[in-house]
Amino acid sequence: MPSQFPTNPENNPDDYSNKKIRVQHILKGSRKAITNTMHTLYALGYAEISEWTPLQPTDVPGELITISTKYFRLR
């Protein structure tokens, strides 16, 4: 049965070993919750604090957002 989804030549599974895959992590919540999560990920050796964008307010009162982008090679 043919796939219903078009293939993307940039995401060919045969090429994964040579490509970096981008993953964006988004944290949304209170300042305390976000900074706690950022420090936890830093303590685990996953993300430096400097890798996160500056905290920005969302449309929800008291809620902030930050994003970190990581690049991985799939094996």
N, C-alpha and C positions, 0 to 999 in steps of 0.2 A: 504494500500500500504506500503510495507516495506521501511524503510529508506535506502537511497543510501549511507549514511555515516556510517562508523563503529562507534560503541559506545566505549567510553573510560571509563573503569571501575573506573578510578581515578576522572572522572567528572560526576559521577552519580548524577542527580538532587536530589535524595532522601538523599544524603550525604552532600549537600551544607551547611546545618546548622551547621555541625561539622567541616567543612574544611575552611581553609584560602585560599582565591583566590589571586593570585599574579597579580598585574597590574604594568606595567612599563610605565613611562612617559618619553618621549624623547624630549628634546629641542634642536633645531638646528637653528643657525642663527648667527648674529653678537654678540659680547661680550655684548654690551649695551642692545640688545633685550633680550638676555638670562638672564642677571642679573636683568633686570627689571621684567621679568616674575617670576623669582625665588623669588624676594622680594614681588611681588604681592601675590604669593601663600603662602608665609610666613605670610604676613599681614592678609590673610584670615584664617589663622590657619590650613592650609592644609599640608604644608611641611616645615620642618626646612631647613635652608640653608645647614646644615651639612649632610642632607640626599641625596644631589646631588653629583654625581661623579665629580672629577676635570674636568675642561673644557679641551677638547682635540680638536685639529684641525681636520677637515675633508679633503677630497680631493679637496674641493672647496676653492679657496683662500679667506681668510677673514671669513670663516664660522667655527664655533665651535659647539661642541656637548656635552651634559651632560645628564645623566640618573638618575632617581629616581625610586626606587622600593617600592611599598606600598603593604600591605597585608590586605585584608578585609574578614570579615565573611559575607556570603550572608544569608539573612533571608527569 
